[in-house]
Amino acid sequence: MIRVRASQIFTHSLEDAVAAKKTLDSGAPFVDVVEKYSTCPSKKNAGDLGWMPDDSLQSLLGSEVKEEDRGKIIGPIHSQYGYHILSISDIEVEEVTGSITGETKMNELNAQFPEVHSLLFSKFHIGLPVDGYSPEETVTSVCKSHSKSDAEVLNFLNSEMADKQGPVIAPAELRDKLKSGSANLVLLDIREKWERDIACIDEAILITSENNESVLSSLQDNQEIVLIDWKQDRGPSFQKWLMQRGLSNIKCLQGGIDAWAESIDTQMARYDIDEDDEYRYEDILEEDTES
C-alpha cells in the first residue's frame, strides 16, 4: 500500500557512521556525506536505493514508515551487515479502491466487516470506544480524532477486505453486462424476501432455504454468478459455500443492493437494518451445515 524511496549511507565502521551523522547534523548535503563515508554500491547513485515496499524498510527500522516520515533522516541503525543512515526522500501511497470510503459509517463497517476493530488497533492503535461508535461517526472522523491519515487507513482496510472477500463486480460493470444481455450471467439474490420486496434487480433469482437445492442444481460452472445482498455483507461466506459446491466464477455486487440504488437505479427504494432489532438473515446454508 505504501512505497518508499530512500537513500542510504552505509559503512561497516561505527566511527564513520557517527562522523557521517554529525556531518549531516551540521547541515551538510546528504549526497556529499554519501560520497565521503558510504561504502554501499548505491554510492554511485548518490545513495539512492530506489522504490521499495514499506515492509522492506520496516524490517531494518523495526517500525513502520509513515507519510510524515518523508524528508526525515534516520539512523545510524545497526544491522547484521553494518551501519545505515537512511534519508526518506519520498513516500507514495498506492490507492486501493474498494467499498470502504471516508464517509462509511463505523457501525455499518462493523456489521459488514467484523474484524475491523482488531485490525485498526493492531495496525494504527485505534481502539474501540467503551460505548462503541456513535451513529454519525465515519472512517474519516475516526481518523481525524486519532490523527491518522485517511488515505493510509482506507487503503489498509480496503486491502484487508479484498483479501478476506472474494472477487467483486462494480455496479456500473454489472449494469453494462445486463444491458449487453450476457448469456452466461446469473444473479442470485441472497437476502430475505422482505428485503427483495422493497428493492430488487428484476433479473436476480431469490435463493432461500426452501429453494436453494433446485436453484443450485440449475447452475453451471461456466456461468458468471453475481451475488446480491444488502451492503455486500453476507456475500463472502456465500461465495465460499458455492465454491464448495463446485462453482468457481462467483462475484459479489460491490456495495450490495444499496450501492446499486445509490449509483445506478436512483429511483429504487433504499432501506436500513437496525442491529438492535436482532435482525438475522434467513439461514440459507442451514441444511448444508447440519448435514
RAQUI-V935089 format. One line per field, one symbol per residue. phi: phi as a letter, one per 20 degrees, with the letter a starting at -180 (. if undefined). psi: psi as a letter, one per 20 degrees, with the letter a starting at -180 (. if undefined). burial: b if it has 9 or more other ideal C-beta (glycine too) atoms within 8 Angstrom, else e. A space follows every 50 residues. Layout:
BEGIN
phi: ???
psi: ???
burial: ???
END
This chain:
BEGIN
phi: .cdcdcccdcbeeffffffffffffeoffgfffgfedfdfgfgfdmnfem ebfffffgfefnbfedgfegnedcpfdecfeqdccddeebcceefdfafe cfeffffffffebgfgffffffecleefggemffgefdgffffffdldfg ffffgffffffffedefccfgfffgfffffmgfeecddedeefffffebb egffefdcfedffffffeecfeeeddedcfcmedggffgfffffenecec ceffnmffffffdddfeffdbcceffelfcfgefegfffef
psi: hpqppqqqppqiphghggggghgghijqqghhhghhhqjqhihhkkjpia qqqhhghhhghjrqprhiipiqppaqppaihbpppponhqppoppoqaip rhipphhhhhhhmhihghghghgjkoqpqgjrqqhiprgghggghjlqpg ggggggghggghhhraqrpqghggghhhhilohjppppojaqhhghhgpq phipppprhhjhghghiiqqhiqopppoafkkhigghhghghhhjjqhmp qqopiahghghhhfniipqqrrpohijlpqqqnhjghhhh.
burial: bbbbbbbbbbbeeeebbbbbbebbeeeeebeebbeebbebebbeebbbbe ebebebbbebbeeebebebbeebbbbbeeeebbbbbbbbebbbeebebbb ebebbbbbbbbbbeebbebbbeebeeeeeeeebeeebbbbbbbbebebbb bbbbbbbbbbbbeebbebbebeebbebbeeeeeebbbbbbbebebbeebb beebebbbeeebeebbeebeeebbbbbbbbbbbbbbebbbbbbeeebebb bbbbbbbbbbbbebeeebeeeeeeeeeeeebeebbeeeeee
END
